[in-house]
């Protein structure tokens, strides 16, 4: 009996040695978490996590945590070449040299934990294939949704499900801006400047407000949900910079809030995937996710609805997700196993390219806001164009008449095809009675 016990647990390690590349905000959070919660981690893991080395180009600027100066190095190779280090945490961001460091760590038989969503969205296929070939693990929970366990949920909790749909608010900056515009009735530019002053938005906010960051995260999420390779450039993406207080007020009047959503829907033999501002009913849980919080609404064929909510970014929430991956991998190391749960839930040799529905073929409801001269017959001309393109009007809002100048006209449609709505809007915008460019926002409302 004791011989069986001894054999079964002969791989148990009392210390797991870690190297950290990148000592910025998130790296600082990881060190702080290991220091502050080291005892609870050790009790849960049954082993000690030993941070042997920290590599960063800047090792002189004081951080929020105190570390022995002998832990610090400017040479990441010190970590990659150390045979005692079994887990490398990459938190430097960017494509290179992060990609090269991760691949080298894998080639040397080291497990990797990263929060680098842009890298995984672009080079994930190469990294995951290399990890499986070398029989090491790659943890990337922090790359999507911050502290929200969306990766683990899709890889493990919902592994028996066909994922019917995913709707996600997965960029805290965009959600903060839209929330403040809605609650305080301020313009996009005013709120963005405030967000930058408070540190919720970068000096160059393009990645956040134009949906690029969201596209990185949706690419990773799609890959997990459907076990497919995804090309980032194939995802339809729109940002929030065109949203005005006027649109937000009309949305409120119609019973909606505007959110930047990442959407994935299973459609027979293909997946509908898109990122854009979306009107959702005030009663929907996602409509009430405000500030810089993130959330996912997932529907599985067996599990039905699953809702995940939490901090999508920030030093400690992201550090929490990073360390959770370190603990998972450490448990594997203690048992002498790797690849117990494949990186993308399926073995790499059975993963093929995702088949996406062409964006022009999607069918949904639409909000249309146009600025038209207040003349007799205007509505009938617009309705005629919509009807000619097989678009049925659900509701119309026309504000008070003016003696001169255009007035806003808002319409919502029944289910319509994207290709048809785009052709109709192009034709409408050419009318002499229309001023400026027509605003189009998609509506996701199961009641319509």
C-alpha positions in Angstrom: 0.0 0.0 0.0 2.8 2.4 0.9 4.7 1.4 -2.2 1.6 2.4 -4.4 1.3 5.7 -2.6 5.1 6.4 -3.0 5.0 5.5 -6.7 1.9 7.6 -7.4 3.4 10.7 -5.9 7.1 10.3 -6.8 6.9 13.5 -9.0 5.8 15.8 -6.2 7.9 18.9 -6.1 8.3 21.0 -3.0 9.4 24.1 -4.9 8.4 25.4 -8.3 10.9 27.8 -9.8 9.7 30.7 -11.8 11.2 33.4 -14.0 9.4 36.7 -14.9 10.1 38.6 -18.1 8.5 42.1 -17.9 8.4 44.1 -14.6 5.8 46.7 -15.6 2.4 47.2 -14.1 1.2 43.6 -14.4 4.6 42.2 -13.6 4.6 44.3 -10.4 1.2 42.9 -9.6 2.4 39.3 -10.0 5.3 39.9 -7.6 3.0 41.6 -5.1 0.5 38.8 -5.2 3.3 36.2 -4.7 4.6 38.1 -1.8 1.3 39.0 -0.1 -0.5 35.7 -0.7 2.4 33.3 -0.8 1.2 31.4 2.2 -2.3 30.8 0.9 -0.9 29.8 -2.5 1.5 27.4 -0.9 -1.3 25.8 1.2 -3.5 25.3 -1.8 -0.7 24.1 -4.1 1.2 22.0 -1.6 4.4 23.5 -2.9 6.3 26.8 -2.8 6.5 29.1 -5.8 10.0 30.5 -5.9 10.6 33.6 -8.1 14.2 33.2 -9.0 14.7 36.0 -11.6 13.0 39.1 -13.0 14.1 40.5 -16.4 13.3 44.0 -17.6 15.1 46.7 -19.6 14.5 49.1 -16.7 15.7 47.6 -13.4 16.3 51.0 -11.6 12.9 52.6 -11.4 11.3 51.9 -8.0 8.2 49.7 -8.1 5.3 49.3 -5.7 7.0 46.2 -4.4 10.4 45.7 -2.9 12.6 43.0 -4.4 16.2 41.9 -3.8 18.3 43.6 -6.4 20.0 40.3 -7.1 16.7 39.1 -8.6 16.8 41.7 -11.3 18.5 41.4 -14.7 18.3 43.2 -18.0 19.1 39.9 -19.9 16.0 37.7 -20.5 18.4 34.9 -21.6 19.4 34.5 -18.0 15.9 33.1 -17.4 15.6 31.2 -20.6 18.9 29.4 -20.1 18.4 28.5 -16.4 17.6 24.8 -16.1 16.1 25.3 -12.7 13.3 27.6 -14.0 10.3 25.5 -15.1 7.8 28.3 -15.7 8.5 31.5 -17.6 6.0 34.3 -17.2 6.0 36.7 -20.2 4.5 40.1 -19.4 6.6 42.4 -21.6 3.9 42.8 -24.3 4.3 43.5 -28.0 5.2 41.0 -30.7 9.0 40.9 -30.6 11.1 39.9 -28.7 8.1 38.4 -26.7 7.4 35.9 -29.5 11.0 34.8 -29.7 11.4 34.5 -25.9 8.2 32.4 -25.6 9.3 30.1 -28.5 12.8 29.7 -27.0 11.4 28.9 -23.6 9.2 26.3 -25.1 12.1 24.8 -27.1 14.0 24.5 -23.8 11.1 22.5 -22.2 9.8 25.4 -20.1 6.1 26.1 -19.5 4.9 29.6 -20.3 2.3 31.9 -18.9 1.4 35.1 -20.8 -1.1 37.9 -20.8 -0.1 39.0 -24.3 -3.4 39.0 -26.3 -2.0 40.7 -29.4 0.8 38.2 -29.7 -1.6 35.2 -29.2 -4.1 36.6 -31.7 -1.4 37.0 -34.3 1.1 34.2 -33.5 -1.0 31.8 -31.3 -1.1 29.1 -34.0 2.7 28.9 -34.0 3.0 29.1 -30.2 0.4 26.5 -29.4 1.7 24.0 -32.0 5.3 24.4 -30.6 4.0 23.9 -27.0 2.2 20.7 -28.0 5.3 19.4 -29.8 7.5 20.0 -26.8 4.9 18.7 -24.4 4.8 21.9 -22.3 1.9 24.0 -21.2 1.0 27.6 -22.1 -1.3 29.5 -19.8 -3.0 32.6 -21.1 -6.1 33.2 -18.9 -5.0 36.9 -18.4 -5.1 37.6 -22.1 -8.9 37.8 -22.3 -11.2 39.4 -19.7 -8.6 40.1 -17.0 -9.7 38.4 -13.8 -12.7 36.7 -15.5 -12.1 33.0 -16.0 -13.3 32.9 -19.6 -10.5 30.7 -20.9 -10.9 28.1 -18.2 -14.7 28.2 -18.7 -14.5 27.5 -22.4 -11.7 25.0 -22.2 -13.0 23.0 -19.2 -16.4 23.9 -17.7 -18.2 24.0 -21.1 -16.0 21.4 -22.9 -19.1 19.2 -23.4 -21.1 21.9 -25.1 -21.6 23.2 -28.6 -21.2 27.0 -28.0 -24.3 28.5 -29.6 -23.3 32.2 -28.9 -21.0 34.5 -27.1 -21.7 38.2 -26.4 -18.9 40.0 -24.7 -18.0 43.4 -23.3 -14.3 42.9 -23.4 -12.7 46.3 -23.5 -12.8 48.3 -20.3 -11.8 51.6 -21.8 -14.6 51.6 -24.5 -17.1 50.5 -21.9 -16.0 53.2 -19.5 -16.4 55.9 -22.2 -19.8 54.7 -23.3 -21.0 54.4 -19.7 -19.9 58.0 -18.9 -21.5 59.3 -22.1 -24.7 57.6 -21.2 -24.9 58.5 -17.5 -23.5 62.1 -17.8 -24.7 63.0 -21.3 -21.3 64.1 -22.4 -19.7 63.9 -25.8 -17.2 61.2 -26.9 -14.3 63.6 -27.0 -15.0 65.1 -23.6 -15.3 61.7 -21.9 -12.2 60.3 -23.6 -10.1 63.2 -22.4 -11.4 62.6 -18.9 -10.6 58.9 -19.1 -7.1 59.7 -20.3 -6.5 62.0 -17.3 -7.8 59.3 -14.9 -5.6 56.6 -16.5 -8.5 54.6 -17.9 -7.4 55.4 -21.5 -4.0 55.4 -23.1 -2.5 58.6 -24.6 -3.1 56.9 -27.9 -6.5 55.1 -27.3 -6.8 53.8 -30.9 -6.5 50.1 -29.9 -9.3 50.5 -27.4 -11.8 52.8 -29.0 -11.5 51.4 -32.5 -12.1 47.8 -31.4 -8.6 46.5 -32.2 -8.0 45.2 -28.6 -11.5 43.7 -28.7 -10.6 41.9 -31.9 -7.5 40.4 -30.4 -9.6 39.0 -27.5 -12.4 37.8 -29.7 -9.9 36.0 -32.0 -8.6 34.0 -28.9 -12.1 33.4 -27.6 -13.3 32.1 -31.0 -10.4 29.7 -31.2 -11.2 28.3 -27.8 -15.0 28.1 -28.3 -14.9 26.4 -31.6 -11.5 24.7 -31.7 -10.4 26.6 -34.8 -7.6 28.7 -36.2 -8.7 32.4 -36.6 -7.2 35.1 -38.7 -7.4 38.4 -37.0 -7.9 40.3 -40.2 -11.0 38.3 -41.1 -13.0 39.7 -38.2 -15.4 42.6 -38.9 -14.5 45.5 -36.6 -16.0 48.9 -35.9 -15.2 51.3 -33.0 -17.1 53.7 -30.9 -15.7 57.1 -32.0 -18.8 57.8 -34.1 -21.3 57.4 -31.3 -22.9 60.7 -30.3 -24.9 61.8 -27.2 -27.9 62.0 -29.6 -27.6 58.3 -30.5 -27.4 57.4 -26.8 -30.5 59.5 -26.0 -32.5 57.9 -28.9 -31.3 54.5 -27.7 -32.6 55.3 -24.2 -35.9 56.4 -25.7 -36.2 53.1 -27.6 -35.3 51.1 -24.4 -31.7 50.3 -25.2 -28.1 51.0 -24.1 -25.2 51.1 -26.5 -22.3 48.8 -25.8 -19.2 47.8 -27.8 -19.9 44.1 -28.2 -17.8 41.2 -29.4 -20.3 38.8 -30.9 -20.0 35.1 -32.0 -23.0 33.1 -33.1 -23.0 29.5 -34.5 -24.8 29.4 -37.8 -25.1 25.9 -39.2 -21.7 25.1 -40.7 -20.1 28.6 -40.0 -19.6 31.2 -37.3 -20.9 34.7 -37.4 -18.3 36.9 -35.7 -18.3 40.7 -35.4 -17.3 43.7 -33.3 -19.2 46.9 -33.3 -21.3 49.3 -31.2 -24.6 47.5 -30.5 -28.0 48.5 -29.0 -29.1 46.0 -26.4 -32.3 46.0 -24.2 -32.1 47.8 -20.9 -33.3 44.5 -19.3 -30.3 42.5 -20.6 -27.5 41.8 -18.0 -24.9 43.1 -20.4 -26.7 46.5 -20.6 -26.0 47.0 -16.9 -22.2 46.3 -17.1 -20.8 49.7 -16.7 -17.5 51.5 -16.0 -14.4 49.6 -16.9 -15.9 46.2 -16.1 -16.0 43.3 -18.6 -18.6 40.6 -19.0 -19.5 37.5 -21.1 -22.9 36.0 -21.9 -22.3 32.5 -23.2 -25.0 30.1 -24.4 -24.1 26.4 -24.7 -26.5 23.7 -26.1 -26.3 21.8 -22.8 -25.4 24.5 -20.2 -27.8 27.1 -21.6 -26.9 30.6 -20.4 -23.7 31.4 -18.5 -22.8 34.9 -17.4 -19.3 36.0 -16.3 -18.6 39.4 -14.9 -15.6 41.1 -13.4 -12.6 43.4 -13.8 -11.2 43.1 -17.3 -7.9 44.9 -16.6 -5.8 46.4 -13.9 -2.7 45.4 -12.0 -4.1 43.0 -9.4 -7.0 41.5 -11.3 -4.7 40.6 -14.2 -2.0 39.4 -11.8 -4.7 37.1 -10.3 -5.3 35.5 -13.6 -1.6 35.1 -14.3 -0.9 33.5 -11.0 -3.9 31.2 -11.4 -2.2 29.8 -14.6 1.1 29.4 -12.7 -0.7 27.4 -10.0 -2.5 25.2 -12.7 0.8 24.4 -14.4 2.6 23.9 -11.1 0.0 21.2 -10.2 0.8 19.5 -13.5 4.5 19.7 -12.7 4.0 18.1 -9.3 2.4 15.1 -11.0 4.9 15.0 -13.9 2.3 15.7 -16.6 1.7 18.3 -19.3 -0.9 19.0 -21.9 -3.6 17.5 -19.7 -5.9 20.2 -21.0 -4.9 21.2 -24.6 -4.3 24.9 -25.0 -7.3 25.3 -27.2 -9.3 22.5 -25.7 -8.5 20.3 -28.8 -5.3 18.7 -29.9 -3.5 20.9 -32.4 -3.6 18.2 -35.1 -7.4 18.3 -35.3 -7.7 22.1 -35.4 -8.5 23.5 -38.8 -9.4 27.0 -40.1 -12.6 28.6 -38.9 -15.3 29.2 -41.4 -16.8 32.7 -40.9 -20.0 33.9 -42.3 -19.4 36.8 -44.7 -20.3 40.0 -42.9 -22.6 41.2 -45.7 -24.8 38.0 -45.1 -25.5 38.6 -41.4 -29.2 39.3 -40.5 -30.1 41.5 -37.6 -32.1 44.6 -36.6 -30.9 48.1 -37.3 -31.1 51.6 -35.9 -30.9 54.3 -38.6 -30.5 58.0 -37.8 -30.6 60.4 -40.6 -30.7 64.2 -40.9 -33.3 65.2 -43.4 -35.0 68.4 -44.6 -38.5 68.8 -43.1 -40.6 68.6 -46.3 -43.7 66.6 -47.3 -42.9 63.2 -48.8 -39.5 62.8 -47.2 -40.5 59.8 -45.1 -42.2 58.1 -48.0 -39.0 58.5 -50.2 -36.8 57.0 -47.5 -39.3 54.2 -46.8 -39.5 53.5 -50.5 -35.8 53.0 -50.8 -35.7 50.8 -47.7 -38.6 48.7 -49.1 -36.9 48.3 -52.5 -34.1 46.7 -50.6 -36.4 44.3 -48.7 -36.1 46.3 -45.4 -39.2 46.6 -43.2 -39.5 49.5 -40.8 -40.4 48.6 -37.2 -40.6 52.1 -35.7 -40.0 55.8 -36.5 -39.2 58.7 -34.3 -39.3 62.2 -35.8 -38.5 65.2 -33.6 -40.2 68.6 -33.7 -40.4 70.5 -37.0 -38.1 73.4 -37.8 -38.6 76.3 -40.0 -35.3 75.8 -41.7 -32.5 73.2 -41.7 -32.6 69.4 -41.3 -34.3 67.4 -38.5 -33.2 64.0 -37.1 -35.3 61.1 -38.2 -34.7 57.7 -36.4 -35.9 54.4 -37.7 -35.6 50.8 -36.4 -36.0 47.9 -38.7 -37.2 44.4 -38.6 -34.6 41.7 -39.3 -32.7 42.7 -42.4 -29.6 41.6 -44.3 -26.4 43.6 -43.9 -25.8 43.8 -47.6 -29.3 45.2 -48.2 -29.0 47.8 -45.5 -25.7 49.0 -46.7 -27.0 49.4 -50.3 -30.1 51.3 -49.0 -28.0 53.7 -46.8 -25.7 54.4 -49.7 -28.7 55.3 -51.9 -30.4 57.3 -49.2 -27.3 59.4 -48.5 -27.3 60.5 -52.1 -30.7 62.2 -51.8 -30.7 66.0 -51.9 -32.9 66.0 -48.8 -30.3 64.2 -46.6 -27.6 66.2 -44.8 -24.5 64.4 -43.6 -23.8 60.7 -43.3 -26.5 58.4 -42.0 -25.8 56.7 -38.7 -26.2 53.0 -38.5 -26.1 50.9 -35.3 -27.0 47.2 -35.1 -29.6 46.1 -32.6 -29.5 42.7 -30.8 -32.9 42.1 -29.3 -34.5 38.7 -29.2 -38.0 40.3 -28.9 -37.9 41.9 -32.4 
